[in-house]
């Protein structure tokens, strides 16, 4: 560990001659070659890269630590990378990476697959897992960070020939600057790690209910009439969706907090049409502010010194989408107060309570900067060098936007903000959603999306997704369909496309493809009660919404490296999307010793978990392969609607999947889906328990009759509880489906 090394100028000894000078009669001696062990000081005090020079005013500084996980073969986490869930070794052997995992938030164009290269966000949390034991390490440092991973196998004794040995995982962490600040979590269960980590960094936001529906986006919808036309065609096609998005072209000359008056002359009218069906609008606002005369936003930024400065402590000018730009310094309290004011409805005409936000390019992306980002010797408020805070920069900007959305509403009736971010750090889960950035319309990017989102979830950031269909390029009809079928099980479900790609709203697909996409959308909407309940669990415990096999079955070693199938929260739903071209069936691995069968979600066919894979048909025109694990109860809504808002008072269907003992339990959480009143008790939280033949809950006597019990999970009702229950008094459970019912029920119309 080294900090603030002073530069010592080497003095020339008097006996030394200047180059080329020799005493008369003497021959110049050859200088000895530099020793291999001599330190190379060429980049200690200054370093040039890509036409930029980093002055390194504090000289060479770094922190590093070796951390070993004895007996742990699998390590996970440290997103964001496009690689497998179980992290690879980084020392260049066959099948390994030849460089460390890097955490340095960057705007990466068409990122490559199976690589430790840095991407848009950084969460320096690593979990190590072995049978029935999980531990974790959180490296709290926002500077550029690298993590090496090596594994060694040790034998139990010299004569064992490796049989019965264990694998140790050695990791080496090093950051360019900052403090050595490390948190160790001892588990022993996976949920213990994520709960402790969430207690430290914050729990996932409980999003507004609409945010769990489908989001339709492209760069760009070109006019307000274009937006309204897309909205009408979704309705005509009977496809549900909740949000339409506008990329940067809605602005006047890429100046944020403005509207293009020619193409979007009536943004209020546009949003009124969306609101008529409970739909929302999301617009993009990035941290770069266009440097143009007579633009009030940039005038204030400059005159009040609210921007990030260069190494000379003058405002930093760089290049991004608008051309010459400045960047808001979200570390500056005065800048945060100013940013809040910009979002007030009176200051941003054309926005409504229906308008929400997308923060992109917040790594920050600087087109003419080193590695397409900001010089490390730039200066933030308090004279903090950018190198020290780079990875947390995106978080601070999203936090500013989150607080601005809160401030624009009546403080007596605040609503939960929705903000999507590309760049993130530990703690960003408190503020909204993320997506995996500028992916490609290719099968390998679809396949990579599952482990990438799983890693986000086990790192505490559940509200995550990938651009359905791929951002760059044009997906084939098969790929587009399969991506919708997979994306319907992303926690954040959005389709997005590049400006040069074809229009690919789902209703434009040909016959034979539009039908399975519609099925995928409706499946997502029918399961929104289960999704919302899972997000509430993440909000209160930190547990992930999308869970890998090792998290749910920590004793099953065969599942520790599986990253192409996953569970949805506590629902018992096991999902295995089709991720490869031309495939019409999938093999789903079922762990042993679960005391529960698995049921096909659509046909109720029964499968046994025996530590082997079962094959499920997955025709393109069908559904995403989904199994229900016995022992779980989930709730859904079966009436197709245009948006989630129109489903609010629809009745529920309760699906009970029995285990081998004829039992099951599950939870349902409901609130108003938009306000913070749930914090005052305005919610319904119920636990369902079913037994086909068991003792009553009070244990009073044996009873062979089946029963279904529903219990309240809140301790004491408040006046807000009473008021909310009145709004829900007409909502009912209209149907109960028992899957795996006892054979003796066969042929009966009712059981008692």
N, C-alpha and C positions, 0 to 999 in steps of 0.2 A: 504494500500500500504506500502510495507516495502522493504528496500534495505540495503544490506551490514551491517547487524547486527553483531557487534563484539561479539566473544565468551568470556564470562566472567566465569572464573573458580570459582567454589564455594569453599570458604575456610572453613576448619573445625574449629569450635569454640573450644577454649581451654577447655571449660567445657564439650565438647562432648567426650565420650569415643570411642575408636576403637571398632569395632564389637567384641562381646564376652567378653569385659572387663566391670566388674562391681565393684563398691566399695564394700569393705568387709561388709557383713551384709545387703547388698541391693539386692533386687530382680530386675531382668531386666524387665522393663516395656514394654508392647507390643506397637509397633509403631502403630499409628492410620492409618487406611486404607486411601489411597490417595483419595482426593476429586474428585468427578466427574467433577468438573470445573477446576481442575488442568491441565495445559498444558503438553502434552506428548512431551518431548524434545528428544526422542530416535532417531529420524531421522533428527534432525535439522542440525547437523554438519557432519553427515556421514550416508550413506544409502547403504545397500547391496541388490542386486537383481540378480538372475541368475548367481551367481558366480562372479559378478563384484561389486566393491565398488566405489560409487560416493563420492568423498571427500568433496564436497560442500565448496570450499574455501571461498565463500562469505556468508556462513551460510544460514539460512532460508530467502528467499526473494520471494516476489510475488506482483502481481498487480491484482486488481479486481474492478468490477463496476457493479452495478445493473442498467439495462436499461429497462424501461417499455414502451410498445406501447399501449396507452389507446385506446380502441375501435377497436383494430386490432386482429382478431381471427387467421389469417393465417400468418405464417412466413415461409420464404423459404431461401435456400442458404446454406452457410457454408459447401461447399463440401470439402472432399469427404467422403460420407457415402452411404451404401447400404440400403436405406430406402425410404419412400415415399417423394414426392415432397414437400407437406405441412408438415413441421417438427412436430414431436410428442412431447408431454410433457415428462418430464424426472424424474418425482417424483413417479414412481412405481405403480400408480393406474392401474386398469384393462385397458388393451389396450395401456398403456404408457410404456416408457422405465424406467428402474430402476437405470439408471446412466446417467450423462450428455453426450452430444455430445463431442467427443474428437478430437482435431486436433494435431496430432503428427505423422508426415510422417513416415510410417513403411512398411516393406516388409511383407505383410500379406499373409500367405499360405492358399489358398482355403477359402477366407473370407465368413463369414456367412451372411445370408440375414436379412433384417429388424432389423438393429442394429445401435446404435450410436457409435460403435467401430471405432477407427481410421483406415484410409486406407493410400493410397500412397501419397496423396497430401492434401493441406490445403489452402483454400481461406476464410479468416474470414470476409466475407461480408454477412450480413443478410438483407433481405427485408421483410417488413411487409406490408400487403395489406388488404384493405377493399374496399367497393364499391367506385370507383372513387377516390381512394387515396392510394398512395404508398410512404413509407418512407424507409430509409435504414441506416445501421450502418456498418462501416468498422473499425475493430479492428486491428490496425497495430502493430502486435507483432509476432515475429517469434519463440518464445519459445513455449513449450508445453502449450496448451490452452484447457480449458473446458468451455462448455456453457450449463447452465441449462435453461430449458424452462418450465414455469408454466402458466396456464391460469385460470382466474377467471371470472365468469359471474356476472355482476352487474345489478340490476333491476332499472328501471326508477323511481319507487317509491315503498315503502314497501308493497303496496296492489296489486302490479301488478302480483305477483306470478311468476316472471321471464319473463312474456310476455313483449316484447318490450325492454328488457334489452340489454346490450352490453357486449362483451367479451374483457377483457384486457389480453395482453400477457406480462408476466414479464420474463425477462431474466437476468441471472447472468453470467458474463464473468470473468474468472480468468486465469492468465498466471503465469507460474512458476517464470519468471524473466522478465526484460526489463522495458520499459517505458509505462506510460499510454498515449497512442496516438490514439485518436478516432476521426473518421470523421462521421458526420451526414449529410445525404442527405434527403432533404425535398420534393423531387418529384415536383408536385403531381402525375405525370404519371409514369408508369413503365419505359418508355424509358428515362425519365429525370434522373432516378436513374442510369441506366447503362451508359448513356452518361457522367454524372458527374464522375462516378467511373472510366470510361475509360479515361477521361481527366486526372485523377489523376494517374492512374497506367499504362496507355498505351492501345492503341487500338489493336485489334486482327491483327496478321500478315495477309497480303494478300498473300496467298500461291501461289506457282507455280501451273499452271493449272493441271499438271499431278497428283498432290497430291490429287485432288478431285475424281480421278478415283478409280478403285479397286486395292487393295494391297493384294498380295498372300504371306503368310509367314508360316513357321513352324520352330520348333527347331528339326532338322536342315535339310536343303538340303545338302547332304553329299559330293557332288563333283561338279565341274564346268560342267561336262557332265549331271549331274542330273538337274542342273538349266536349261541348254539348252533344255533338254528333256521336262521339264515342260512347258517351253516357247513354244515349238513346239506343244505340245498337247493342249494348250489353243487355238492356231490358228486352229488346226485340228478340234476342237470342236466348233469353231466359237463363242468363249466366249471372250469378251473384258477384258483386264486388263492392268494396267500401270506400276506396280512395283512388283518386286520379292525381297524377304528379306532373309538375311543370319544372323542366330543367331551365337553364340560364337564359334561353331565348325569350322568355316572357318579359324580360326587363327592357328598358330603353337603353340600348347600347351597352349592355352588360353592367349597368349601374344598379346595384341592389337598392331595394326600397323604392323602386320605380316600376311602372308598367309601360310596355310598348303600346302607345296610344293608337297606333294603326292596327295592330293585330289583336290587342286585348283592350278594346275601347270600353267594355262593360264587364269588368271582373266581378262586380257585385251581382249582376244578372246571371252570370255563369254559375256563381256559387249558390244562388237561390235555386237554380234548377237542380244542382247536386243535393242541396239540403232537402228538397221535396221528397227525396227517397232516403234521407238519413245519411247521405254520403259526404265525404270530406275532400278538401283540396290540400295538397302538400306542395310548397314552393321551395326552391333552392336558394340559400344565401350562404356564401362562402366567406372566409376571413379576409380575402383580398379586396381592397376598395380601390375603384378605378381612379387614377390620377388624371382628372380632367377639370378644366376651369368651369366655374358656375355650377358645380355639383355640391350642394350643401353638406352632404355626408363627408366627403373628403376634405372640404374646407374646415369643418369642425375637427376632424381627426388631426389635421396638421396644426391648426391654430392652438389647440389645447394639448398638444403633445401626447396623443392617445395611441400612437403607433409604436411598433417595434423599431428600435434604432440600430444603425450599423455600428461597426467597431469604433468609428469616430464620434459616436453618440449623437449623430444626426439621423433623421428619420430614414429608415431603410426603404429603398426603392427597388422593386424587382419586376418580373414579368410573369403574368398569368393570363387567364382568359380575356380580361378586358384590355390587355396590353400593359402599359406602365401602371403599377399598382403599389399601394401601401398595405400594411397588415395591422389590424387591430391587436393591441397588446392586452390580452385577456388576463394578464397578471396584475394589471393596473386597476385599482379600485375605481378611479375616476372613469376609466374606459368602460368598466362594467356598468356603472350608473348611466353613462351615455348610451350604451348599447341597449339597455332596458328602454330608454325613452324612444328609441327608433321604432320599436314594435307597437307602441301605443296606437290604437285604431285611428286616432286623430292625426298621428304623424305618418302613418302608412296607409293612405287612402287605398281602397280596393281590397283590403283584408277584412275578414269577419271572424266571428267566433268559430267559423268552419275552417279556418286556415291554419295549417300546421307547417312544421319546418324540417328541412333537410340541410344538414351541414356537411359539405363535401370539401375536398382539397385542403383539409385542416391538419395535415401532417406537420408543417404546412408544405403545400406544393408550390415551388417557385421554379418556373420553367428555365430560367437562366442561372439557377443556383447550383451549387455542388450536389451531385446526385439528385437533381431536381427538387432540392429542398433549400432551406435557409442556411446561410453561412453560420458556422458554429460560434464565431466570435461576435455575432450580433448581440445586442444588449436589450434585456427586458427591464421592466420596472424594478427599481432597487439595484440596478447594475448587475443583475444575474446574467451570466453568459447563456446564450441559447444552448450551447453544448450540455449544460447542466440540467436543462429542463425540456429538452427536445421531445422526448416520448410522452410527456404529460401535456404538451401544448394543445393537442386536439381536445383533450378532456376539458381544459380550461375554457376553450371556445364554446364547446357544447354546453358547459355549465352556464356560461353567460347567456346563451340562447334559451336554455331551460328557464332560468330566472326571469328572462324578458317575457316569455310566454306566461309565466305566473303573474307577472306585474301588470299585464295588459287587462286582466280581468278584475272584476269587483273583488276586493280582498275579503268580503264577507262570503263570497260564493266562488272560490277558486276552482279551476278545473285542472286535471292532470295534463301537463304538456305532452306532446308527442314530438320527439326530435330523433331523426336518423343521423348517425355519424359514420364516416368512413374510418377516421383515426380514433384510437382509443387507448386507454391505459387502465390499470387496476383502479376500480372505482367508477368507471364509466357506466357500469351496469345500473347505477342509481338514476341515470338521466334519460335513458331511452333505448333505442335499438341500434344495431350495427349490421352491415352486410360485408361480404367478402371481397368487395371491390370489382375491378374491371376484368371480369372473367371472359372466357371465349365460348362461342357456340360450338362446343366440341364435347365428345363423349368423355374424354378424360377429365374435363373440368366439371362435368356433372358428377362423375365418380368421386372426384376430390372434394366436392362440396360436403359430403357426409362427414368424413373425419375432421374437416376444418370446423364445421359447426359443432360437432361433438366436443372438440377441444375448447371451443368458446364456452360451451355449457359447463364443462367440469372446471373451467377457470372462473366461474361465477357470473358469466355474461350470457344468460339464457336467451335473451331477446335478439336472436341472430338468424341470418339467412344468407342466401346467395341469389344473384340475379337469375330468375327463371328464364331459360332459353339462351342464356349467355349474352353478355353486353356487346362484345365484338362479333361481327360476322352474322351469318344467317343459318339457323338450325334447320336440319331436315325436318320433315313432318313427323317422322318417328321420334327424333330427338326432342322436338318441341313437346310432343305428347308425353313422352316419358319424363321430361323435366317437370311438367305440371303435376304428374302423378307423384313424383318425389317431393316437389316443392310444397304440395298440400300438407306435408308433414314437417316442413321447416317451421320453427317458432315464428320467424318473420317471413311472410309469404308475399313476394313482390316479383313481378315480371318487369324487365327493363331492357332497353335496346339502344344501340349507338345511332347517331344521326344519319350515318350512311347505310344502315341496315334497312331491310324492307319493313313495311308496316306488318306487325305480327300480333295484333290484338287477337285473342283466342277465337273470337267468332269468325275470323277470316280464314280459319283452317278449312280444308276440304272435307267433304262428307267422308265419314269413316275415321276422322281425327277429331272433329269438333265434339263428337259424342263422348269419347272417353275423357276429354278435357273438361267437359261439363260435369261428368260424373265426379272427377277429382275435385272440382270447385264445390260441388254440392256436398261431397263427403266432408270437406273441410268445415263447411258451415254447419252441417248437422252435428259435428263434434265440438263446436265452439264452447258449450258448457264444460266439457272435459278440458279443453285448452285453457279456458279462463281459470278453472280450479287449479290447474297445474301452475299457472303463472302466480296465483295467490300463494301456493306453496313455496315457490321460488322467492317471492317477496317477503315471506315470513320466516323461512328457514334457510334460504340460499340454495336448496337442493335444485339440481338442474331440471329444466323442462324436457330436454332431450337427453336420454341417459344411455351410455354404452353398456355393453354386456357385463364388463368387469365391475361396474358400479352397482348393478342390480344383483349380480351373482358373484360376490367377492371370493367365494371358495372354489369356483370352477375355473381351473387354470386353462382349460381349452378355449375359454372365451376371452382371455386377457388381451389378445391382439386383434380380435374381430372389430372391424370398423365400417362395415357396410350394412349393418342392421342395428336397431336401437329401440328402446322403449320410450313411450310418451308419458312423462311424469309418473304418477302412481296409478295410472289407469290400467296397467297390465297389457296395454296394446303393444305388440311387438311388430315392428314395421321393417320390411325388406324390399326397398324399391328396386326396380330394374334399372341398372346403371350401364349396361353394355348393349351395343347395337345388335339387332336381330334376335335377341333373347326372348323366349316365350314361356320360360319357367325359371324359378329361383329355388335354391337350396337354402333353407332356413335352419340355422343351428339352434337346437333346443337343449338347454342344460339339463343335467340329471338331478335326481333327488329334490325335486321341487314340490312334491306332494300335490301337484296340480297338473291336469291335462291342459293342452292348448286347443282352442277352438278357432276355426276359420271365422273371421269376423262377418263374412257375407253368407256362408253356407252352413255354418255351425259344425262342419265336419271336425272330428276329434283327432288330435295327435298327442303322442306321449313324449315327454321330455326324457330322453335317455342318453344324453351326451352325444347325439348324432344329428345329422341334418335330415330334414324331411323336404320333399320336393313339392312345391306349389305351382300350379298353372298360373301364368301371368300373361295372357294374351293382350296385345296392344289395345284392343277395344274393351278390355275389362277394367279391373280396379288395381290399385297398388296392393300387393300381397300384404295382408295384415292378419295377425293372429291375436286372440285374447287369451291371456293366461288365466286359468281358473283361480278362484279366490278373490276376484276383483269385481267391483260394481262401478259402472260409469253411467253418466247421464248424457243424453243427447236430445236434439230437437229435430223433428222429421218433416216439418212443413217447409218446402222450398220458398225462399223469399229473395227479394232483390238485394237486400243488404242486411247486415247484422242488426241495425237499429230496428228494422221491421219485425225482428224475431223476439223482441224483448218480452212480450207477454204471451208468447206461444207456450203450449203445454210441453212437459218433459216426458221423455221415455227413459225408463230406468232399465239398464241391461245388467243382469246378474249372471256372472260366469262362475259356476260352482267348482270348488276344488274336490279332491278325492274324498273328503269328509262331508261333502255336501254343504260347505260354508262359503261365504264371501263377504267382503266389506269394501266400502268406498266412501268417498267424500264428495260433496257438492258445495261450491261457494258461489254466491250471487250478491252483487251490489248494484248500484245504479250505473256502473260502467263508465263514469266520467268524472265524478267529483272526488273530494277527499272526505266526504261524510262517513265513509266506511271506518275511518279512524275514530269516529265518535260512536260507533256501534250500528250504523245504518247498513246492515248486511244480513244475509242468511247463510249460515254455515252448518251443514248437517252431515252427520255420519249415518250411512245405511249399513245395517248388518242383517245377513240372511243365514238361516240354517234350515235345511230340509228335514232334519230330525236331530234335535239336541235339546239341551237344557235352556230354559228361559234366561234372559239376561240377569234376573235377580237371583238365579240359582235356587229358587224355592222348591222346585220339584222336577223330576224327569218328565219330558213331554215329547212324544213321538210326532207331534204335528209340526209342520213347517211354520216358520214365522219370518217376518221382515220388520225390523225395528229401525226407526229413524230418530236420532238424538241430536239435540242442539249442541254445538261446540263453542258457543260463547257463554261466558260465566254469568253475567247479569245484564238483562236488557236495559237500554237507555231510552230516553224520549225519542232519539233519532232512530233507534231500533223499531219502536212502535210506529213511527211515521212511515218508515220504509216498508214495514209489513203491510200497512194499509194500501200502499201502491201496488203490492203484489198479491192482494187477497184473492184475485180471480185466476191466478196462475196455478195450475194443477199438474199432477202426474196423471197422464192419460193412459199410460201403458207400462206394464212391467213384463220384461222378457226374461225368462229363466233358461239359461243355456246349461246343458248337462243335467237336466232334471232327472230325478229318480225314475227307474223303469216302471215302478208301480203307478206312476202318474199317467202312463200312456193310455189314451182313450178317454180320459176323464175331462169333463168340462170345467170342473172346479175341484179344489182340494181345500181341506180345512186343517 
